[in-house]
Amino acid sequence: MNGKEIFLIPNIITLSRVFFLLPSIYYLSNNQILYASFFLVWVFISDFFDGFLARKLNQTSFIGAILDPICDKLVVLALFSYFFLQEMVPAYYYILILTRDIAQLLSVPILLFWKKIAFKVKPKLIPKWGTALNFIILALLALPLLPFWTQLAFPFFNALLTLLILVSSFVEVSILVTYIPRFIQIYKGTHDTFE
C-alpha cells in the first residue's frame, strides 16, 4: 500500500464525496434546499466519476478500492439518518441499512489495523446493486424537497419509492447473509477477498 495513492485524482474525488456531505446535511437541516441540492448533486455523481476516471486514467489502487465503499457507506448512513429523522424512511429499512453498513465499516479497522490481515475488495453484482439502489432511493427521497416539486407530475411516486425500498430490503438481507460468513473466513485467514 503506497501512501501517495491517496493523492490520485479518483481518490481525491472519492474523498470529496464525504466533504460535500457535511454542507449537504447542514443546508438540508436549515431548509436551504437550493444550496443542499448543489452539494447533493456532486455527492451522487462523484460516485460514478471516481470509478470511471480510475479506469480511464489507469489509476486504480488499493486505497481507492477501500476508500470508495467506505465513503459510499458514510454518505448512505448520513443521508438515510437524516431522512429517517424526517420520518421519510421506514424503521425496518433504516435498521437494515445501519446493520449492513456499520458491520462493513467496522470490518476494515478490525482486519487492517487490529488483526493486520491484508484483504482484497472485489464486489460482485448484488452488493453493487445494493449500493446503486441506496443512491437511487436517496435521490428520490430528496426530490420532494425541491421547490419545483409537485406530486401531480409524478402520481406513482410513493408506490415507486415503496417498491424500491422493498426490493432494496431483500438485497440488503442477501448481502448480510453472505457478508458475515465471509468476514469470519477472512478473520480466520481462510479467505482473502470480500466479494
C-alpha atoms as a printed R data frame, in Angstrom:
    type eleno elety resid chain resno       x       y       z
1   ATOM     1    CA   MET     A     1   0.000   0.000   0.000
2   ATOM     2    CA   ASN     A     2   1.504   3.320  -1.156
3   ATOM     3    CA   GLY     A     3   0.595   6.451   0.844
4   ATOM     4    CA   LYS     A     4   0.883   8.592  -2.291
5   ATOM     5    CA   GLU     A     5  -2.115   6.756  -3.768
6   ATOM     6    CA   ILE     A     6  -4.375   8.991  -1.670
7   ATOM     7    CA   PHE     A     7  -3.472  11.912  -3.975
8   ATOM     8    CA   LEU     A     8  -4.601  10.178  -7.162
9   ATOM     9    CA   ILE     A     9  -7.403  12.125  -8.878
10  ATOM    10    CA   PRO     A    10 -10.072   9.384  -8.439
11  ATOM    11    CA   ASN     A    11  -9.266   9.120  -4.707
12  ATOM    12    CA   ILE     A    12  -9.490  12.897  -4.230
13  ATOM    13    CA   ILE     A    13 -12.920  12.800  -5.920
14  ATOM    14    CA   THR     A    14 -13.939   9.923  -3.635
15  ATOM    15    CA   LEU     A    15 -12.901  11.868  -0.515
16  ATOM    16    CA   SER     A    16 -14.686  14.989  -1.763
17  ATOM    17    CA   ARG     A    17 -17.926  12.993  -1.510
18  ATOM    18    CA   VAL     A    18 -17.590  12.982   2.290
19  ATOM    19    CA   PHE     A    19 -16.531  16.652   2.483
20  ATOM    20    CA   PHE     A    20 -19.516  17.704   0.349
21  ATOM    21    CA   LEU     A    21 -21.774  15.552   2.521
22  ATOM    22    CA   LEU     A    22 -21.308  17.852   5.539
23  ATOM    23    CA   PRO     A    23 -22.676  21.028   3.886
24  ATOM    24    CA   SER     A    24 -25.426  18.910   2.269
25  ATOM    25    CA   ILE     A    25 -26.731  17.839   5.682
26  ATOM    26    CA   TYR     A    26 -26.259  21.341   7.100
27  ATOM    27    CA   TYR     A    27 -28.276  23.021   4.346
28  ATOM    28    CA   LEU     A    28 -30.946  20.296   4.392
29  ATOM    29    CA   SER     A    29 -31.336  20.738   8.154
30  ATOM    30    CA   ASN     A    30 -31.710  24.502   7.695
31  ATOM    31    CA   ASN     A    31 -34.211  24.101   4.848
32  ATOM    32    CA   GLN     A    32 -31.865  25.784   2.362
33  ATOM    33    CA   ILE     A    33 -32.744  23.325  -0.363
34  ATOM    34    CA   LEU     A    34 -31.101  25.106  -3.290
35  ATOM    35    CA   TYR     A    35 -27.681  25.058  -1.611
36  ATOM    36    CA   ALA     A    36 -28.216  21.491  -0.405
37  ATOM    37    CA   SER     A    37 -29.090  20.409  -3.965
38  ATOM    38    CA   PHE     A    38 -25.810  21.761  -5.320
39  ATOM    39    CA   PHE     A    39 -23.776  19.688  -2.864
40  ATOM    40    CA   LEU     A    40 -26.005  16.605  -3.149
41  ATOM    41    CA   VAL     A    41 -25.660  16.518  -6.938
42  ATOM    42    CA   TRP     A    42 -21.886  16.291  -6.522
43  ATOM    43    CA   VAL     A    43 -22.214  13.641  -3.784
44  ATOM    44    CA   PHE     A    44 -24.271  11.473  -6.157
45  ATOM    45    CA   ILE     A    45 -22.402  11.974  -9.457
46  ATOM    46    CA   SER     A    46 -18.932  11.729  -7.907
47  ATOM    47    CA   ASP     A    47 -19.681   8.075  -7.137
48  ATOM    48    CA   PHE     A    48 -19.704   7.472 -10.889
49  ATOM    49    CA   PHE     A    49 -16.802   9.757 -11.795
50  ATOM    50    CA   ASP     A    50 -14.230   8.347  -9.369
51  ATOM    51    CA   GLY     A    51 -14.555   4.808 -10.714
52  ATOM    52    CA   PHE     A    52 -14.754   5.989 -14.321
53  ATOM    53    CA   LEU     A    53 -11.606   8.118 -14.000
54  ATOM    54    CA   ALA     A    54  -9.743   5.396 -12.101
55  ATOM    55    CA   ARG     A    55 -10.232   3.084 -15.082
56  ATOM    56    CA   LYS     A    56  -9.729   5.775 -17.744
57  ATOM    57    CA   LEU     A    57  -6.527   7.178 -16.205
58  ATOM    58    CA   ASN     A    58  -5.278   3.755 -15.125
59  ATOM    59    CA   GLN     A    59  -5.253   4.967 -11.508
60  ATOM    60    CA   THR     A    60  -6.913   2.058  -9.750
61  ATOM    61    CA   SER     A    61  -5.344   1.498  -6.336
62  ATOM    62    CA   PHE     A    62  -5.699  -0.497  -3.128
63  ATOM    63    CA   ILE     A    63  -6.510   2.695  -1.208
64  ATOM    64    CA   GLY     A    64  -9.155   3.584  -3.796
65  ATOM    65    CA   ALA     A    65 -10.721   0.122  -3.536
66  ATOM    66    CA   ILE     A    66 -11.043   0.628   0.245
67  ATOM    67    CA   LEU     A    67 -11.949   4.340   0.218
68  ATOM    68    CA   ASP     A    68 -14.766   4.128  -2.329
69  ATOM    69    CA   PRO     A    69 -17.037   1.725  -0.398
70  ATOM    70    CA   ILE     A    70 -16.191   3.462   2.912
71  ATOM    71    CA   CYS     A    71 -17.197   6.865   1.517
72  ATOM    72    CA   ASP     A    72 -20.318   5.327  -0.055
73  ATOM    73    CA   LYS     A    73 -21.326   3.922   3.316
74  ATOM    74    CA   LEU     A    74 -20.719   7.215   5.135
75  ATOM    75    CA   VAL     A    75 -22.901   9.002   2.572
76  ATOM    76    CA   VAL     A    76 -25.632   6.364   2.811
77  ATOM    77    CA   LEU     A    77 -25.590   6.317   6.633
78  ATOM    78    CA   ALA     A    78 -25.643  10.114   6.976
79  ATOM    79    CA   LEU     A    79 -28.398  10.763   4.425
80  ATOM    80    CA   PHE     A    80 -30.618   7.853   5.485
81  ATOM    81    CA   SER     A    81 -30.233   9.010   9.104
82  ATOM    82    CA   TYR     A    82 -31.416  12.472   8.075
83  ATOM    83    CA   PHE     A    83 -34.405  11.128   6.119
84  ATOM    84    CA   PHE     A    84 -35.269   8.680   8.908
85  ATOM    85    CA   LEU     A    85 -35.349  11.537  11.427
86  ATOM    86    CA   GLN     A    86 -37.657  13.357   8.998
87  ATOM    87    CA   GLU     A    87 -39.902  10.232   9.073
88  ATOM    88    CA   MET     A    88 -39.412   9.662   5.344
89  ATOM    89    CA   VAL     A    89 -37.889   6.168   5.685
90  ATOM    90    CA   PRO     A    90 -39.473   3.136   7.413
91  ATOM    91    CA   ALA     A    91 -37.697   1.982  10.571
92  ATOM    92    CA   TYR     A    92 -37.143  -1.615   9.375
93  ATOM    93    CA   TYR     A    93 -35.304  -0.392   6.271
94  ATOM    94    CA   TYR     A    94 -33.206   2.091   8.213
95  ATOM    95    CA   ILE     A    95 -32.175  -0.670  10.662
96  ATOM    96    CA   LEU     A    96 -31.150  -2.916   7.737
97  ATOM    97    CA   ILE     A    97 -29.041  -0.108   6.241
98  ATOM    98    CA   LEU     A    98 -27.443   0.618   9.629
99  ATOM    99    CA   THR     A    99 -26.677  -3.052  10.272
100 ATOM   100    CA   ARG     A   100 -25.099  -3.710   6.870
101 ATOM   101    CA   ASP     A   101 -23.071  -0.525   6.594
102 ATOM   102    CA   ILE     A   102 -21.826  -0.392  10.189
103 ATOM   103    CA   ALA     A   103 -20.840  -4.085  10.039
104 ATOM   104    CA   GLN     A   104 -18.888  -3.443   6.842
105 ATOM   105    CA   LEU     A   105 -17.303  -0.233   8.146
106 ATOM   106    CA   LEU     A   106 -16.149  -1.945  11.352
107 ATOM   107    CA   SER     A   107 -14.566  -4.815   9.443
108 ATOM   108    CA   VAL     A   108 -11.926  -2.532   7.860
109 ATOM   109    CA   PRO     A   109 -10.164  -1.376  11.076
110 ATOM   110    CA   ILE     A   110 -10.610  -4.817  12.665
111 ATOM   111    CA   LEU     A   111  -8.887  -6.591   9.784
112 ATOM   112    CA   LEU     A   112  -6.349  -3.961   8.703
113 ATOM   113    CA   PHE     A   113  -5.215  -2.415  11.978
114 ATOM   114    CA   TRP     A   114  -6.039  -4.922  14.705
115 ATOM   115    CA   LYS     A   115  -5.544  -8.293  13.016
116 ATOM   116    CA   LYS     A   116  -3.083  -6.914  10.390
117 ATOM   117    CA   ILE     A   117  -4.749  -9.050   7.729
118 ATOM   118    CA   ALA     A   118  -4.446  -7.966   4.097
119 ATOM   119    CA   PHE     A   119  -7.612  -8.443   2.076
120 ATOM   120    CA   LYS     A   120  -8.996  -7.594  -1.358
121 ATOM   121    CA   VAL     A   121 -12.277  -5.959  -2.306
122 ATOM   122    CA   LYS     A   122 -13.898  -7.277  -5.485
123 ATOM   123    CA   PRO     A   123 -17.628  -6.663  -5.107
124 ATOM   124    CA   LYS     A   124 -19.922  -8.875  -7.131
125 ATOM   125    CA   LEU     A   125 -23.162  -7.770  -8.768
126 ATOM   126    CA   ILE     A   126 -25.537  -7.929  -5.771
127 ATOM   127    CA   PRO     A   127 -23.502  -5.587  -3.491
128 ATOM   128    CA   LYS     A   128 -23.149  -3.177  -6.430
129 ATOM   129    CA   TRP     A   129 -26.911  -3.302  -6.971
130 ATOM   130    CA   GLY     A   130 -27.400  -2.725  -3.250
131 ATOM   131    CA   THR     A   131 -25.351   0.468  -3.269
132 ATOM   132    CA   ALA     A   132 -26.932   1.651  -6.536
133 ATOM   133    CA   LEU     A   133 -30.411   1.126  -5.059
134 ATOM   134    CA   ASN     A   134 -29.391   3.050  -1.931
135 ATOM   135    CA   PHE     A   135 -28.340   6.032  -4.031
136 ATOM   136    CA   ILE     A   136 -31.465   5.883  -6.241
137 ATOM   137    CA   ILE     A   137 -33.705   5.817  -3.160
138 ATOM   138    CA   LEU     A   138 -31.788   8.716  -1.597
139 ATOM   139    CA   ALA     A   139 -32.170  10.742  -4.806
140 ATOM   140    CA   LEU     A   140 -35.921  10.023  -4.841
141 ATOM   141    CA   LEU     A   141 -36.233  10.998  -1.174
142 ATOM   142    CA   ALA     A   142 -34.543  14.316  -1.965
143 ATOM   143    CA   LEU     A   143 -36.894  15.132  -4.879
144 ATOM   144    CA   PRO     A   144 -39.911  16.270  -2.796
145 ATOM   145    CA   LEU     A   145 -37.666  18.792  -1.030
146 ATOM   146    CA   LEU     A   146 -37.087  20.704  -4.275
147 ATOM   147    CA   PRO     A   147 -39.129  23.909  -4.717
148 ATOM   148    CA   PHE     A   148 -40.472  22.903  -8.149
149 ATOM   149    CA   TRP     A   149 -41.648  19.502  -6.921
150 ATOM   150    CA   THR     A   150 -45.296  18.644  -7.459
151 ATOM   151    CA   GLN     A   151 -46.701  15.187  -6.847
152 ATOM   152    CA   LEU     A   152 -49.210  15.738  -9.670
153 ATOM   153    CA   ALA     A   153 -46.371  15.324 -12.146
154 ATOM   154    CA   PHE     A   154 -45.363  12.007 -10.550
155 ATOM   155    CA   PRO     A   155 -48.622  10.316  -9.469
156 ATOM   156    CA   PHE     A   156 -46.961   6.956  -8.817
157 ATOM   157    CA   PHE     A   157 -44.018   8.387  -6.876
158 ATOM   158    CA   ASN     A   158 -44.932   6.919  -3.465
159 ATOM   159    CA   ALA     A   159 -45.677   3.497  -4.962
160 ATOM   160    CA   LEU     A   160 -42.346   3.506  -6.810
161 ATOM   161    CA   LEU     A   161 -40.448   4.547  -3.682
162 ATOM   162    CA   THR     A   162 -42.151   1.846  -1.591
163 ATOM   163    CA   LEU     A   163 -41.385  -0.805  -4.219
164 ATOM   164    CA   LEU     A   164 -37.716   0.210  -4.426
165 ATOM   165    CA   ILE     A   165 -37.381   0.144  -0.632
166 ATOM   166    CA   LEU     A   166 -38.859  -3.378  -0.541
167 ATOM   167    CA   VAL     A   167 -36.515  -4.607  -3.293
168 ATOM   168    CA   SER     A   168 -33.572  -2.911  -1.590
169 ATOM   169    CA   SER     A   169 -34.505  -4.568   1.721
170 ATOM   170    CA   PHE     A   170 -34.259  -8.038   0.161
171 ATOM   171    CA   VAL     A   171 -30.918  -7.088  -1.394
172 ATOM   172    CA   GLU     A   172 -29.626  -5.810   1.976
173 ATOM   173    CA   VAL     A   173 -30.593  -9.077   3.702
174 ATOM   174    CA   SER     A   174 -28.935 -11.080   0.912
175 ATOM   175    CA   ILE     A   175 -25.717  -9.050   1.292
176 ATOM   176    CA   LEU     A   176 -25.671  -9.518   5.067
177 ATOM   177    CA   VAL     A   177 -26.239 -13.274   4.750
178 ATOM   178    CA   THR     A   178 -23.144 -13.610   2.540
179 ATOM   179    CA   TYR     A   179 -21.023 -10.853   4.093
180 ATOM   180    CA   ILE     A   180 -20.925 -12.016   7.719
181 ATOM   181    CA   PRO     A   181 -19.655 -15.567   6.941
182 ATOM   182    CA   ARG     A   182 -17.076 -14.073   4.542
183 ATOM   183    CA   PHE     A   183 -15.863 -11.673   7.251
184 ATOM   184    CA   ILE     A   184 -15.416 -14.637   9.626
185 ATOM   185    CA   GLN     A   185 -13.452 -16.531   6.944
186 ATOM   186    CA   ILE     A   186 -11.128 -13.567   6.338
187 ATOM   187    CA   TYR     A   187 -10.757 -13.046  10.099
188 ATOM   188    CA   LYS     A   188  -9.699 -16.699  10.468
189 ATOM   189    CA   GLY     A   189  -7.356 -16.463   7.465
190 ATOM   190    CA   THR     A   190  -9.212 -18.978   5.281
191 ATOM   191    CA   HIS     A   191 -10.189 -16.392   2.633
192 ATOM   192    CA   ASP     A   192  -8.762 -13.075   1.441
193 ATOM   193    CA   THR     A   193 -11.446 -11.342  -0.641
194 ATOM   194    CA   PHE     A   194 -14.701  -9.513   0.045
195 ATOM   195    CA   GLU     A   195 -16.920 -10.192  -2.965
